[in-house]
């Protein structure tokens, strides 16, 4: 995220703002910035007296503001970090619109919210106050939000789209001075989803056995992350693309026997995305390798697979497949399902796709 990079660049240059309000669905970036502030703004000798970590469940706004108004001891700055700020009742009220004047707790909340607004208008210049407001965002109509926007840092993070994750993984690995192939990035994204914190934790484990500059291979991912080399979504797509009936059936049978690790909803979602790309390929005006890669939003490494799949699945067949996907999505949710379990439903679906 450009905003995240700019915030970190400013912090590294010691360009500090009085208040950082870090919010949104993607907790990874919130942790990345707050951890940097916690570990780098003050040195170890200064942290003992000038760094305070508070938690939303245990703190209230008056206590936070009181702490923020203190002066640092033998240091240019003090740092106050409010973790789990989404649990602060006062901020919860400010994100929901107007308070009810007839309700006593609401009046108290309004008073503390006004106190926060007052602090935001005249913050302590020697304090760096950080709110980690995960999985939520403030109401942009609220006075608090408007006050934050004027002179402070407001970050709103969003979950990354699934198709953006492989490229993000590649960039993350390269930033750490390692390499990773497109298949390995794809496998990590498919297996771990778009939870960036989970991805970085798992990738960090892979770094342990590598020297700087070495490559994370797909074999290393499969051996260390717990992904089966033979039975994964990538291999299922490959089997369907080639109309390899034996391989596709072996994989879907494995998925059916291990539904906890391979839930039907994830398989259906992945197949929908996969066949959607094949359909897009059919109508792509420029079918050169790199143009197709850009159109589909995939690494050029995978284009050959989509070309082969398009040869086996014309637009008429694709129309039928999308109908099957919709039908079996409903059946896994209990619609028009006479008691057939999800594993058997997935076997039926793959049979219809292949024949």
TINU-874392 format. One record per residue: x, y, z of N, C-alpha, C in turn; chain; residue number from 1. Coordinates in steps of 0.2 Angstrom, whole numbers, plus 5000, padded with zeros to 4 digits. Layout:
<nodes>
{{X Y Z} {X Y Z} {X Y Z} "A" NUM}
...
</nodes>
This chain:
<nodes>
{{5004 4994 5000} {5000 5000 5000} {5004 5006 5000} "A" 1}
{{5003 5011 4996} {5007 5017 4995} {5007 5021 5002} "A" 2}
{{5001 5021 5005} {5000 5025 5011} {5004 5022 5016} "A" 3}
{{5005 5016 5017} {5009 5012 5022} {5016 5014 5021} "A" 4}
{{5018 5013 5014} {5025 5015 5013} {5027 5022 5014} "A" 5}
{{5023 5027 5013} {5024 5034 5015} {5025 5035 5022} "A" 6}
{{5020 5031 5026} {5020 5032 5033} {5027 5029 5036} "A" 7}
{{5029 5024 5034} {5035 5020 5036} {5041 5025 5034} "A" 8}
{{5041 5027 5028} {5047 5032 5026} {5047 5038 5030} "A" 9}
{{5042 5041 5032} {5042 5047 5036} {5044 5045 5043} "A" 10}
{{5042 5039 5046} {5045 5037 5052} {5052 5036 5052} "A" 11}
{{5055 5033 5047} {5062 5031 5046} {5066 5038 5046} "A" 12}
{{5063 5043 5043} {5066 5050 5043} {5065 5054 5049} "A" 13}
{{5061 5051 5054} {5060 5054 5060} {5055 5060 5059} "A" 14}
{{5051 5059 5054} {5045 5064 5053} {5039 5061 5057} "A" 15}
{{5038 5064 5063} {5033 5061 5067} {5026 5065 5067} "A" 16}
{{5021 5062 5067} {5014 5066 5068} {5012 5064 5075} "A" 17}
{{5008 5069 5078} {5006 5068 5085} {5001 5062 5086} "A" 18}
{{4997 5060 5081} {4992 5055 5082} {4992 5051 5076} "A" 19}
{{4992 5044 5077} {4992 5039 5071} {4985 5035 5073} "A" 20}
{{4981 5035 5068} {4975 5031 5069} {4975 5026 5063} "A" 21}
{{4976 5020 5065} {4977 5014 5061} {4971 5010 5061} "A" 22}
{{4967 5009 5056} {4961 5006 5056} {4960 5001 5050} "A" 23}
{{4955 4997 5050} {4953 4993 5044} {4953 4986 5045} "A" 24}
{{4952 4983 5039} {4951 4975 5039} {4958 4972 5039} "A" 25}
{{4963 4974 5036} {4969 4971 5036} {4974 4973 5042} "A" 26}
{{4974 4968 5046} {4978 4969 5053} {4985 4970 5051} "A" 27}
{{4988 4966 5046} {4995 4966 5045} {4998 4973 5045} "A" 28}
{{4995 4977 5041} {4998 4984 5040} {4998 4988 5047} "A" 29}
{{4992 4987 5050} {4992 4990 5057} {4997 4988 5062} "A" 30}
{{4999 4982 5062} {5004 4979 5066} {5011 4981 5063} "A" 31}
{{5012 4982 5057} {5018 4983 5054} {5020 4991 5056} "A" 32}
{{5015 4995 5056} {5017 5002 5058} {5018 5003 5065} "A" 33}
{{5013 5000 5069} {5013 5001 5076} {5019 4997 5079} "A" 34}
{{5021 4992 5076} {5027 4988 5079} {5034 4992 5077} "A" 35}
{{5034 4996 5071} {5040 5000 5070} {5040 5005 5075} "A" 36}
{{5035 5009 5076} {5035 5014 5081} {5037 5012 5088} "A" 37}
{{5034 5006 5090} {5036 5003 5097} {5043 5002 5097} "A" 38}
{{5046 4999 5092} {5053 4997 5092} {5058 5002 5090} "A" 39}
{{5056 5007 5087} {5062 5011 5084} {5061 5019 5086} "A" 40}
{{5056 5021 5088} {5055 5029 5089} {5060 5030 5095} "A" 41}
{{5059 5026 5100} {5063 5028 5106} {5069 5022 5107} "A" 42}
{{5075 5024 5110} {5079 5019 5111} {5078 5015 5118} "A" 43}
{{5081 5010 5119} {5079 5006 5125} {5079 5009 5131} "A" 44}
{{5084 5014 5132} {5084 5018 5139} {5079 5022 5139} "A" 45}
{{5076 5025 5134} {5070 5030 5134} {5064 5026 5135} "A" 46}
{{5063 5020 5132} {5057 5016 5132} {5054 5015 5139} "A" 47}
{{5059 5014 5144} {5057 5012 5151} {5052 5017 5154} "A" 48}
{{5054 5023 5153} {5050 5029 5156} {5045 5032 5151} "A" 49}
{{5046 5031 5145} {5042 5035 5140} {5038 5032 5135} "A" 50}
{{5037 5025 5136} {5033 5021 5131} {5028 5018 5135} "A" 51}
{{5022 5019 5133} {5016 5016 5137} {5012 5012 5132} "A" 52}
{{5010 5005 5134} {5006 5001 5130} {4999 5000 5133} "A" 53}
{{4994 5002 5130} {4987 5001 5133} {4983 4997 5129} "A" 54}
{{4978 4994 5132} {4973 4990 5128} {4966 4992 5129} "A" 55}
{{4963 4992 5123} {4956 4995 5123} {4951 4992 5128} "A" 56}
{{4952 4985 5129} {4947 4982 5134} {4948 4985 5141} "A" 57}
{{4954 4987 5143} {4956 4989 5150} {4956 4996 5151} "A" 58}
{{4957 5000 5145} {4958 5007 5146} {4951 5011 5144} "A" 59}
{{4951 5017 5146} {4946 5022 5144} {4949 5028 5141} "A" 60}
{{4945 5032 5138} {4948 5037 5134} {4951 5043 5138} "A" 61}
{{4948 5044 5144} {4950 5049 5149} {4957 5047 5151} "A" 62}
{{4958 5041 5152} {4965 5038 5155} {4970 5039 5149} "A" 63}
{{4968 5037 5143} {4972 5038 5137} {4975 5045 5136} "A" 64}
{{4970 5050 5136} {4971 5057 5135} {4976 5059 5141} "A" 65}
{{4974 5057 5147} {4978 5059 5153} {4986 5057 5152} "A" 66}
{{4986 5051 5149} {4993 5048 5148} {4997 5052 5142} "A" 67}
{{4993 5054 5137} {4996 5057 5131} {4998 5064 5133} "A" 68}
{{4995 5067 5138} {4996 5074 5140} {5003 5075 5144} "A" 69}
{{5005 5069 5147} {5011 5069 5151} {5017 5072 5146} "A" 70}
{{5022 5074 5150} {5029 5076 5147} {5034 5070 5147} "A" 71}
{{5038 5069 5142} {5043 5064 5142} {5048 5066 5147} "A" 72}
{{5051 5060 5150} {5057 5061 5155} {5063 5059 5151} "A" 73}
{{5068 5064 5151} {5074 5064 5148} {5074 5061 5141} "A" 74}
{{5069 5063 5137} {5068 5061 5130} {5064 5066 5127} "A" 75}
{{5065 5066 5120} {5062 5071 5116} {5054 5070 5115} "A" 76}
{{5053 5063 5115} {5046 5061 5114} {5044 5055 5119} "A" 77}
{{5038 5055 5120} {5035 5049 5123} {5030 5046 5118} "A" 78}
{{5030 5039 5119} {5025 5035 5114} {5020 5032 5118} "A" 79}
{{5014 5033 5116} {5008 5029 5119} {5004 5025 5113} "A" 80}
{{5004 5019 5114} {5001 5014 5109} {4995 5011 5112} "A" 81}
{{4989 5012 5109} {4983 5009 5111} {4981 5003 5107} "A" 82}
{{4983 4997 5109} {4981 4991 5105} {4974 4989 5106} "A" 83}
{{4971 4986 5101} {4964 4983 5102} {4960 4989 5103} "A" 84}
{{4961 4995 5100} {4957 5001 5101} {4950 5000 5099} "A" 85}
{{4949 4995 5095} {4942 4994 5093} {4937 4992 5098} "A" 86}
{{4940 4990 5104} {4936 4988 5110} {4935 4994 5115} "A" 87}
{{4937 5000 5113} {4936 5006 5117} {4928 5008 5115} "A" 88}
{{4925 5008 5121} {4917 5009 5120} {4916 5016 5117} "A" 89}
{{4920 5021 5119} {4919 5028 5116} {4920 5028 5109} "A" 90}
{{4925 5025 5106} {4926 5025 5099} {4921 5021 5095} "A" 91}
{{4918 5016 5099} {4913 5012 5096} {4907 5016 5095} "A" 92}
{{4906 5021 5099} {4900 5025 5099} {4901 5031 5093} "A" 93}
{{4907 5033 5093} {4908 5038 5088} {4908 5035 5081} "A" 94}
{{4909 5029 5080} {4908 5026 5073} {4901 5024 5071} "A" 95}
{{4897 5025 5076} {4890 5023 5075} {4885 5029 5073} "A" 96}
{{4887 5035 5073} {4883 5041 5072} {4882 5045 5079} "A" 97}
{{4876 5048 5079} {4875 5052 5085} {4873 5048 5091} "A" 98}
{{4875 5051 5097} {4873 5048 5103} {4866 5050 5105} "A" 99}
{{4863 5046 5109} {4857 5047 5112} {4857 5051 5118} "A" 100}
{{4855 5057 5118} {4855 5062 5124} {4851 5059 5130} "A" 101}
{{4847 5055 5129} {4842 5053 5134} {4846 5047 5138} "A" 102}
{{4851 5044 5136} {4854 5039 5139} {4861 5041 5142} "A" 103}
{{4861 5039 5149} {4867 5042 5153} {4873 5039 5151} "A" 104}
{{4874 5033 5149} {4880 5030 5147} {4882 5034 5140} "A" 105}
{{4877 5035 5136} {4879 5039 5130} {4881 5046 5131} "A" 106}
{{4879 5049 5136} {4881 5056 5138} {4888 5055 5140} "A" 107}
{{4890 5050 5144} {4897 5049 5146} {4901 5048 5140} "A" 108}
{{4899 5044 5136} {4903 5043 5130} {4904 5049 5126} "A" 109}
{{4899 5053 5125} {4899 5059 5121} {4904 5064 5124} "A" 110}
{{4904 5064 5131} {4909 5068 5135} {4916 5066 5133} "A" 111}
{{4917 5060 5134} {4924 5057 5132} {4926 5058 5125} "A" 112}
{{4921 5057 5121} {4923 5058 5113} {4925 5066 5112} "A" 113}
{{4921 5070 5116} {4923 5077 5115} {4930 5079 5118} "A" 114}
{{4931 5075 5123} {4938 5076 5126} {4943 5074 5121} "A" 115}
{{4942 5068 5117} {4947 5066 5112} {4947 5071 5107} "A" 116}
{{4941 5074 5105} {4941 5079 5099} {4945 5085 5101} "A" 117}
{{4945 5087 5108} {4948 5092 5110} {4956 5091 5110} "A" 118}
{{4958 5085 5112} {4965 5083 5112} {4968 5083 5105} "A" 119}
{{4964 5081 5100} {4966 5080 5093} {4967 5087 5090} "A" 120}
{{4963 5092 5093} {4964 5099 5090} {4970 5103 5093} "A" 121}
{{4972 5100 5100} {4978 5103 5103} {4982 5098 5106} "A" 122}
{{4985 5093 5102} {4989 5088 5105} {4995 5090 5108} "A" 123}
{{4998 5085 5112} {5004 5086 5115} {5010 5085 5110} "A" 124}
{{5013 5090 5109} {5018 5090 5103} {5024 5085 5104} "A" 125}
{{5025 5083 5111} {5030 5078 5112} {5028 5071 5113} "A" 126}
{{5021 5070 5112} {5018 5063 5112} {5017 5061 5105} "A" 127}
{{5018 5054 5104} {5016 5051 5098} {5011 5046 5100} "A" 128}
{{5005 5047 5099} {4999 5043 5101} {4997 5039 5095} "A" 129}
{{4996 5032 5096} {4995 5027 5091} {4988 5023 5093} "A" 130}
{{4983 5023 5089} {4977 5019 5090} {4978 5014 5085} "A" 131}
{{4977 5007 5087} {4977 5001 5083} {4970 4999 5083} "A" 132}
{{4966 5001 5078} {4958 5000 5078} {4957 4995 5072} "A" 133}
{{4958 4988 5074} {4958 4983 5069} {4951 4981 5067} "A" 134}
{{4950 4979 5061} {4944 4976 5058} {4938 4981 5058} "A" 135}
{{4939 4987 5059} {4934 4992 5059} {4936 4999 5056} "A" 136}
{{4932 5003 5054} {4934 5010 5053} {4929 5015 5056} "A" 137}
{{4932 5021 5057} {4927 5026 5060} {4922 5029 5055} "A" 138}
{{4917 5031 5058} {4912 5034 5054} {4915 5041 5051} "A" 139}
{{4915 5042 5045} {4918 5048 5042} {4914 5054 5043} "A" 140}
{{4908 5053 5045} {4904 5059 5047} {4905 5061 5054} "A" 141}
{{4909 5057 5058} {4910 5059 5065} {4915 5065 5066} "A" 142}
{{4914 5068 5072} {4918 5074 5073} {4925 5071 5074} "A" 143}
{{4926 5065 5077} {4933 5063 5079} {4936 5061 5072} "A" 144}
{{4933 5058 5067} {4936 5057 5061} {4938 5063 5058} "A" 145}
{{4934 5068 5058} {4936 5075 5054} {4942 5078 5058} "A" 146}
{{4942 5078 5064} {4947 5081 5068} {4954 5077 5067} "A" 147}
{{4954 5070 5066} {4960 5066 5064} {4962 5068 5058} "A" 148}
{{4958 5069 5053} {4960 5071 5046} {4964 5077 5045} "A" 149}
{{4963 5082 5050} {4966 5088 5049} {4974 5088 5050} "A" 150}
{{4976 5086 5055} {4983 5086 5057} {4987 5080 5059} "A" 151}
{{4983 5074 5058} {4986 5068 5060} {4986 5063 5054} "A" 152}
{{4988 5057 5056} {4989 5051 5051} {4983 5047 5052} "A" 153}
{{4979 5046 5047} {4973 5041 5047} {4974 5036 5041} "A" 154}
{{4975 5030 5043} {4976 5024 5039} {4970 5020 5039} "A" 155}
{{4967 5018 5033} {4961 5013 5033} {4964 5008 5028} "A" 156}
{{4964 5002 5031} {4967 4996 5027} {4961 4992 5024} "A" 157}
{{4962 4989 5019} {4957 4984 5016} {4960 4977 5014} "A" 158}
{{4956 4972 5015} {4958 4966 5013} {4960 4965 5006} "A" 159}
{{4966 4962 5004} {4968 4961 4997} {4964 4956 4994} "A" 160}
{{4963 4958 4987} {4959 4953 4983} {4963 4947 4982} "A" 161}
{{4960 4941 4982} {4964 4935 4981} {4968 4935 4975} "A" 162}
{{4966 4938 4970} {4971 4937 4964} {4977 4942 4964} "A" 163}
{{4977 4946 4969} {4983 4951 4970} {4988 4948 4975} "A" 164}
{{4986 4942 4978} {4990 4939 4984} {4997 4936 4981} "A" 165}
{{4997 4932 4976} {5003 4930 4973} {5008 4935 4972} "A" 166}
{{5006 4940 4968} {5011 4946 4967} {5013 4949 4973} "A" 167}
{{5009 4950 4978} {5011 4953 4984} {5016 4948 4988} "A" 168}
{{5015 4942 4988} {5020 4937 4991} {5027 4938 4987} "A" 169}
{{5027 4938 4981} {5033 4939 4977} {5037 4945 4979} "A" 170}
{{5033 4951 4980} {5036 4957 4982} {5039 4957 4989} "A" 171}
{{5035 4954 4993} {5037 4953 5000} {5044 4949 5001} "A" 172}
{{5044 4943 4997} {5050 4939 4997} {5056 4943 4994} "A" 173}
{{5055 4946 4989} {5060 4950 4986} {5063 4956 4990} "A" 174}
{{5059 4959 4994} {5061 4964 4999} {5065 4961 5004} "A" 175}
{{5064 4955 5006} {5068 4951 5011} {5074 4948 5008} "A" 176}
{{5076 4950 5002} {5082 4948 4998} {5082 4940 4997} "A" 177}
{{5076 4937 4995} {5076 4931 4993} {5072 4930 4986} "A" 178}
{{5071 4925 4984} {5067 4924 4977} {5062 4919 4978} "A" 179}
{{5057 4919 4974} {5051 4914 4974} {5048 4914 4967} "A" 180}
{{5047 4907 4965} {5044 4906 4958} {5037 4907 4958} "A" 181}
{{5034 4908 4953} {5026 4910 4952} {5022 4904 4955} "A" 182}
{{5024 4898 4954} {5020 4892 4956} {5020 4892 4964} "A" 183}
{{5026 4893 4967} {5027 4893 4974} {5022 4899 4977} "A" 184}
{{5022 4905 4974} {5018 4910 4976} {5011 4908 4976} "A" 185}
{{5009 4905 4970} {5002 4903 4969} {5000 4898 4974} "A" 186}
{{5004 4893 4976} {5002 4888 4981} {5001 4891 4988} "A" 187}
{{5006 4896 4989} {5005 4899 4996} {4998 4903 4996} "A" 188}
{{4997 4907 4991} {4991 4911 4991} {4985 4906 4991} "A" 189}
{{4985 4901 4987} {4979 4896 4987} {4978 4893 4994} "A" 190}
{{4983 4891 4997} {4983 4888 5004} {4982 4892 5010} "A" 191}
{{4985 4898 5010} {4984 4903 5015} {4979 4908 5015} "A" 192}
{{4976 4909 5009} {4971 4914 5008} {4975 4921 5007} "A" 193}
{{4971 4926 5009} {4973 4933 5009} {4975 4936 5016} "A" 194}
{{4976 4932 5021} {4978 4934 5028} {4985 4935 5027} "A" 195}
{{4987 4942 5027} {4994 4944 5026} {4999 4942 5032} "A" 196}
{{4996 4942 5038} {5000 4941 5044} {5001 4933 5044} "A" 197}
{{4997 4929 5042} {4998 4922 5042} {5003 4920 5036} "A" 198}
{{5002 4924 5031} {5007 4922 5025} {5014 4924 5027} "A" 199}
{{5015 4930 5030} {5022 4932 5032} {5025 4927 5038} "A" 200}
{{5021 4925 5042} {5023 4920 5047} {5025 4914 5044} "A" 201}
{{5022 4911 5039} {5023 4905 5036} {5030 4906 5031} "A" 202}
{{5030 4911 5028} {5036 4913 5024} {5042 4914 5028} "A" 203}
{{5041 4917 5034} {5047 4917 5038} {5050 4911 5040} "A" 204}
{{5046 4906 5041} {5048 4899 5042} {5053 4896 5036} "A" 205}
{{5051 4898 5030} {5054 4896 5024} {5061 4899 5024} "A" 206}
{{5061 4905 5026} {5068 4909 5026} {5073 4905 5030} "A" 207}
{{5071 4902 5035} {5076 4899 5040} {5081 4895 5037} "A" 208}
{{5079 4891 5032} {5083 4886 5029} {5087 4888 5022} "A" 209}
{{5086 4895 5021} {5089 4898 5015} {5094 4903 5017} "A" 210}
{{5099 4904 5012} {5104 4909 5012} {5101 4915 5008} "A" 211}
{{5103 4921 5010} {5101 4927 5006} {5102 4926 4999} "A" 212}
{{5097 4927 4995} {5097 4927 4988} {5094 4920 4985} "A" 213}
{{5093 4915 4989} {5091 4909 4987} {5083 4909 4986} "A" 214}
{{5081 4904 4982} {5074 4904 4980} {5070 4899 4984} "A" 215}
{{5064 4901 4986} {5058 4897 4989} {5055 4893 4983} "A" 216}
{{5056 4887 4983} {5053 4883 4978} {5046 4880 4979} "A" 217}
{{5042 4878 4974} {5036 4875 4976} {5037 4869 4980} "A" 218}
{{5042 4865 4979} {5043 4859 4983} {5044 4861 4991} "A" 219}
{{5048 4866 4992} {5049 4869 4999} {5043 4871 5002} "A" 220}
{{5038 4874 4998} {5032 4876 5001} {5028 4870 5002} "A" 221}
{{5027 4865 4998} {5024 4859 4999} {5026 4855 5005} "A" 222}
{{5033 4855 5006} {5036 4851 5011} {5035 4854 5018} "A" 223}
{{5035 4861 5018} {5035 4864 5025} {5029 4867 5027} "A" 224}
{{5024 4869 5022} {5018 4872 5024} {5012 4867 5025} "A" 225}
{{5014 4861 5023} {5008 4856 5024} {5004 4855 5018} "A" 226}
{{5006 4857 5012} {5002 4856 5006} {5004 4850 5003} "A" 227}
{{4999 4846 5001} {5001 4840 4997} {5003 4841 4990} "A" 228}
{{5009 4838 4988} {5011 4839 4982} {5007 4837 4976} "A" 229}
{{5003 4832 4977} {4998 4829 4972} {4991 4832 4973} "A" 230}
{{4989 4833 4979} {4982 4834 4980} {4981 4841 4983} "A" 231}
{{4981 4846 4978} {4980 4853 4980} {4976 4856 4974} "A" 232}
{{4973 4862 4975} {4969 4865 4970} {4973 4867 4963} "A" 233}
{{4979 4869 4964} {4983 4870 4958} {4983 4864 4954} "A" 234}
{{4985 4858 4957} {4985 4852 4953} {4978 4850 4950} "A" 235}
{{4973 4851 4954} {4966 4850 4951} {4964 4854 4945} "A" 236}
{{4966 4861 4945} {4965 4865 4939} {4969 4862 4933} "A" 237}
{{4975 4860 4935} {4980 4857 4929} {4976 4851 4926} "A" 238}
{{4974 4847 4930} {4970 4841 4928} {4964 4842 4924} "A" 239}
{{4960 4847 4926} {4954 4849 4922} {4956 4853 4916} "A" 240}
{{4961 4857 4916} {4964 4860 4910} {4965 4855 4904} "A" 241}
{{4969 4850 4906} {4971 4844 4902} {4966 4839 4901} "A" 242}
{{4960 4840 4904} {4955 4834 4904} {4958 4828 4906} "A" 243}
{{4962 4828 4911} {4965 4822 4914} {4960 4819 4919} "A" 244}
{{4956 4814 4916} {4950 4812 4920} {4953 4808 4927} "A" 245}
{{4958 4804 4926} {4961 4800 4931} {4963 4804 4937} "A" 246}
{{4968 4809 4935} {4971 4813 4940} {4966 4818 4943} "A" 247}
{{4961 4820 4939} {4956 4825 4942} {4951 4821 4948} "A" 248}
{{4950 4815 4946} {4946 4810 4950} {4950 4809 4957} "A" 249}
{{4956 4807 4956} {4960 4806 4962} {4961 4812 4967} "A" 250}
{{4961 4818 4964} {4962 4824 4968} {4955 4825 4971} "A" 251}
{{4949 4825 4968} {4943 4826 4971} {4941 4821 4976} "A" 252}
{{4943 4815 4975} {4942 4810 4980} {4946 4811 4986} "A" 253}
{{4952 4813 4985} {4956 4815 4991} {4953 4821 4995} "A" 254}
{{4950 4826 4991} {4947 4832 4994} {4941 4830 4998} "A" 255}
{{4937 4825 4995} {4931 4823 4998} {4932 4819 5005} "A" 256}
{{4938 4816 5005} {4940 4812 5011} {4943 4816 5016} "A" 257}
{{4945 4822 5014} {4948 4827 5019} {4945 4834 5018} "A" 258}
{{4938 4834 5019} {4934 4840 5018} {4936 4846 5023} "A" 259}
{{4939 4844 5029} {4941 4849 5033} {4946 4854 5030} "A" 260}
{{4951 4850 5027} {4957 4854 5024} {4955 4857 5017} "A" 261}
{{4950 4854 5014} {4948 4856 5007} {4940 4857 5007} "A" 262}
{{4938 4862 5011} {4931 4863 5011} {4928 4865 5004} "A" 263}
{{4922 4862 5003} {4918 4863 4996} {4918 4870 4994} "A" 264}
{{4916 4875 4999} {4915 4882 4997} {4922 4885 4994} "A" 265}
{{4928 4883 4997} {4934 4885 4994} {4935 4882 4987} "A" 266}
{{4934 4876 4986} {4935 4873 4980} {4930 4876 4974} "A" 267}
{{4924 4877 4976} {4919 4880 4972} {4921 4887 4970} "A" 268}
{{4924 4891 4975} {4926 4898 4974} {4932 4898 4969} "A" 269}
{{4937 4894 4970} {4943 4893 4966} {4941 4891 4959} "A" 270}
{{4937 4886 4958} {4935 4884 4951} {4931 4890 4948} "A" 271}
{{4927 4893 4951} {4923 4899 4948} {4928 4904 4945} "A" 272}
{{4933 4906 4949} {4938 4910 4947} {4942 4908 4941} "A" 273}
{{4944 4901 4941} {4948 4898 4936} {4944 4898 4929} "A" 274}
{{4938 4896 4929} {4934 4896 4923} {4932 4903 4921} "A" 275}
{{4932 4907 4925} {4930 4914 4923} {4936 4917 4919} "A" 276}
{{4942 4915 4921} {4948 4917 4917} {4948 4914 4910} "A" 277}
{{4946 4908 4910} {4946 4904 4903} {4941 4908 4899} "A" 278}
{{4936 4910 4902} {4931 4913 4898} {4933 4920 4895} "A" 279}
{{4937 4924 4900} {4940 4930 4898} {4945 4929 4892} "A" 280}
{{4949 4924 4893} {4954 4922 4887} {4950 4922 4881} "A" 281}
{{4945 4918 4880} {4941 4917 4874} {4940 4924 4871} "A" 282}
{{4938 4929 4874} {4936 4935 4872} {4942 4941 4872} "A" 283}
{{4948 4939 4874} {4953 4943 4874} {4955 4945 4867} "A" 284}
{{4956 4952 4865} {4957 4954 4858} {4965 4952 4856} "A" 285}
{{4969 4952 4861} {4976 4951 4860} {4978 4945 4864} "A" 286}
{{4980 4939 4860} {4981 4933 4864} {4989 4931 4864} "A" 287}
{{4993 4937 4864} {5000 4936 4865} {5001 4934 4872} "A" 288}
{{5006 4931 4874} {5007 4929 4881} {5007 4934 4886} "A" 289}
{{5010 4940 4885} {5011 4945 4890} {5004 4949 4890} "A" 290}
{{5001 4950 4885} {4995 4953 4885} {4989 4949 4888} "A" 291}
{{4989 4942 4887} {4985 4938 4891} {4986 4938 4898} "A" 292}
{{4992 4938 4900} {4994 4938 4907} {4991 4944 4911} "A" 293}
{{4992 4950 4907} {4989 4956 4910} {4982 4956 4910} "A" 294}
{{4979 4954 4905} {4971 4953 4905} {4968 4949 4910} "A" 295}
{{4972 4943 4911} {4969 4938 4916} {4972 4940 4923} "A" 296}
{{4977 4944 4924} {4979 4946 4930} {4983 4940 4933} "A" 297}
{{4987 4937 4929} {4991 4931 4931} {4998 4932 4929} "A" 298}
{{5003 4928 4932} {5010 4928 4930} {5010 4925 4923} "A" 299}
{{5014 4927 4918} {5015 4924 4912} {5016 4917 4912} "A" 300}
{{5019 4914 4918} {5021 4907 4919} {5015 4903 4918} "A" 301}
{{5009 4906 4919} {5003 4902 4919} {4999 4902 4913} "A" 302}
{{5001 4906 4908} {4997 4908 4902} {4996 4901 4898} "A" 303}
{{5001 4897 4897} {5001 4891 4893} {4995 4887 4896} "A" 304}
{{4994 4886 4902} {4989 4882 4905} {4982 4885 4903} "A" 305}
{{4981 4891 4903} {4975 4894 4901} {4973 4893 4894} "A" 306}
{{4979 4893 4890} {4978 4892 4882} {4975 4885 4881} "A" 307}
{{4979 4880 4885} {4977 4873 4884} {4970 4872 4887} "A" 308}
{{4968 4875 4892} {4961 4874 4895} {4956 4877 4890} "A" 309}
{{4957 4883 4887} {4953 4886 4882} {4951 4882 4876} "A" 310}
{{4957 4878 4874} {4956 4873 4869} {4951 4867 4871} "A" 311}
{{4951 4866 4877} {4946 4860 4879} {4939 4862 4882} "A" 312}
{{4939 4869 4883} {4932 4871 4885} {4930 4878 4881} "A" 313}
{{4926 4876 4877} {4923 4882 4873} {4918 4886 4877} "A" 314}
{{4916 4891 4874} {4911 4896 4877} {4905 4892 4879} "A" 315}
{{4902 4888 4875} {4896 4884 4876} {4897 4879 4882} "A" 316}
{{4903 4876 4883} {4904 4872 4888} {4905 4876 4895} "A" 317}
{{4908 4881 4894} {4909 4886 4900} {4903 4888 4903} "A" 318}
{{4898 4890 4898} {4891 4892 4900} {4888 4886 4905} "A" 319}
{{4889 4880 4902} {4886 4875 4906} {4890 4874 4913} "A" 320}
{{4896 4875 4913} {4900 4874 4919} {4898 4879 4924} "A" 321}
{{4897 4885 4922} {4895 4891 4927} {4888 4889 4930} "A" 322}
{{4884 4886 4926} {4877 4883 4928} {4878 4878 4933} "A" 323}
{{4883 4873 4932} {4884 4868 4937} {4887 4871 4943} "A" 324}
{{4892 4876 4943} {4895 4879 4949} {4889 4882 4953} "A" 325}
{{4885 4885 4950} {4879 4889 4954} {4875 4883 4957} "A" 326}
{{4873 4878 4953} {4869 4873 4956} {4872 4869 4962} "A" 327}
{{4878 4868 4961} {4882 4864 4967} {4883 4869 4973} "A" 328}
{{4884 4875 4972} {4885 4880 4977} {4879 4880 4981} "A" 329}
{{4873 4880 4978} {4867 4880 4982} {4866 4873 4985} "A" 330}
{{4867 4868 4982} {4867 4861 4985} {4871 4860 4991} "A" 331}
{{4877 4863 4991} {4881 4863 4997} {4878 4867 5003} "A" 332}
{{4874 4871 5001} {4870 4875 5006} {4864 4872 5008} "A" 333}
{{4862 4867 5006} {4856 4863 5007} {4850 4864 5003} "A" 334}
{{4851 4868 4997} {4845 4869 4993} {4845 4864 4988} "A" 335}
{{4839 4861 4987} {4838 4855 4983} {4843 4849 4984} "A" 336}
{{4844 4848 4990} {4849 4843 4992} {4845 4838 4996} "A" 337}
{{4845 4832 4994} {4842 4826 4997} {4846 4823 5002} "A" 338}
{{4851 4826 5005} {4855 4823 5010} {4862 4821 5008} "A" 339}
{{4864 4823 5002} {4870 4821 4999} {4876 4825 5002} "A" 340}
{{4881 4822 5005} {4886 4826 5008} {4890 4830 5003} "A" 341}
{{4894 4835 5005} {4898 4839 5001} {4903 4835 4997} "A" 342}
{{4906 4830 5000} {4911 4827 4996} {4908 4823 4990} "A" 343}
{{4903 4820 4991} {4899 4817 4985} {4897 4822 4980} "A" 344}
{{4895 4828 4982} {4893 4833 4978} {4899 4836 4973} "A" 345}
{{4905 4836 4976} {4910 4838 4973} {4912 4833 4967} "A" 346}
{{4912 4827 4969} {4913 4822 4964} {4908 4822 4958} "A" 347}
{{4902 4823 4959} {4897 4824 4954} {4899 4830 4950} "A" 348}
{{4901 4836 4953} {4902 4842 4949} {4908 4841 4945} "A" 349}
{{4914 4838 4947} {4919 4837 4943} {4918 4832 4937} "A" 350}
{{4913 4827 4938} {4911 4823 4933} {4908 4827 4927} "A" 351}
{{4903 4831 4929} {4899 4835 4924} {4904 4840 4921} "A" 352}
{{4909 4843 4924} {4914 4847 4921} {4918 4843 4915} "A" 353}
{{4920 4837 4917} {4924 4834 4912} {4920 4830 4907} "A" 354}
{{4914 4829 4907} {4910 4825 4902} {4905 4829 4899} "A" 355}
</nodes>
